[in-house]
Amino acid sequence: MRARDKAAVSALRSALAALDNAEAVPVGEAGLRGVALEHAPVGAGATEAVRRELSEEEVAVVVRAEAEERLVAAEQLAAPAHAERAARLRAEADVLLRLLDGRGDG
């Protein structure tokens, strides 16, 4: 972010959001279904659920999927009018793939 690399910032923010979503516990697993109203938890944080902890492999799968999504989208932007957007998507995918390969620049 300090280097003001827009492609890297965009890719990393998106990947972090995807990882955050992957850590979320599905509603059915939150343990609140079927609780009578009078027995429902009350107060700040009462409905919070512990988030899942992703393994390194799961993190890699999510980040690789984010990169692949960008590459596919770039391929679909074949019109010359979209060349700049396609190049940005490829640059974002490259940032994520370098990160997975351990060649991240910071």
N, C-alpha and C positions, 0 to 999 in steps of 0.2 A: 504494500500500500504506500509505503514511503517513497518508493521509486516511481509512483504514479503510473504504474503499468495497468492500464484499464482492463486489458484482457485478463491479466492474472487476478486482479481484484474481483472482477465479475465472476470468473470461474471458481475462485476460492469461496466467495460468499455463497454462490449457488451450491457448491459441494457441501459446505457447512450446513446449509439449510436442509439439504437432502439427508445428511447424516443425522441431523436433529430429528427429522421426520422418521427415519429408520429406527431411532431409539425410542420413539413413542410406543406406549403400550396400547394395544387395541382396546376399544371400549369394552368389549365383552370380557376382557381379562382384568379390568380395573377393580372388580370385586364389589361393585355397588349395586348390581342388578338383583332384584328380588328382596331388597331391604325395605321393610315397612317404614313409612314416613317417620313414625315416632322413634325408630331405631337408627335413622339416618344420621351420619356424622354431621356435626355442626361446628362452625368456626373457621378461622383462616387456615387454609391448607388441608382442611378435612377431606376434600375430594381429590387431593393430589395422589397420583400413583407413582410408584418407583419406576424410573425409566430403565429400559433394557440397556445392558452394556454390550456394545458390539465388539466382536473379536477383530483382530487385524485383518483376517480374511474377509469378514463381512464389510469392513470399512473399504477394503480394496475393491470389492464387488460394487459397492455403491458409487465410489469415485470413478471406476472404470465405466459404469453405466452412464454416468454424467458425461464423460468424455465421448462415449459412443453416440449418445443422444445428439451431441453437438456435431459430430462428424456426419451423421445421417441427415441432420437438418441442413448442413452446409452443402451436401450433395444434392439436396432437393432444390436449392436456390441456384438454378442453372442460368437464369436470365442475367445478362450483363448488368442490369440495373441493381442486382443484388450482390454483385461481386464483393463489395466492401463488407457487407454483413456476413457473407460466407467466409471471407478471410478472417474476420473477427472470431467466428465460431471455431474455425480450424485452430486459431491461435489459442483460444480458451481450452480446446481439447488437448493441444500440445502441452499447455501448462499442467493440466491434470495428469497426463500420461508421464511427464517428466517427474512429477511428484511421486507417482507410484514406482517409477524406476529408480528413485533415490537421487535424481539429478535436479531436484528443485533448487531454485536460486534464492532461497531465503525463506 
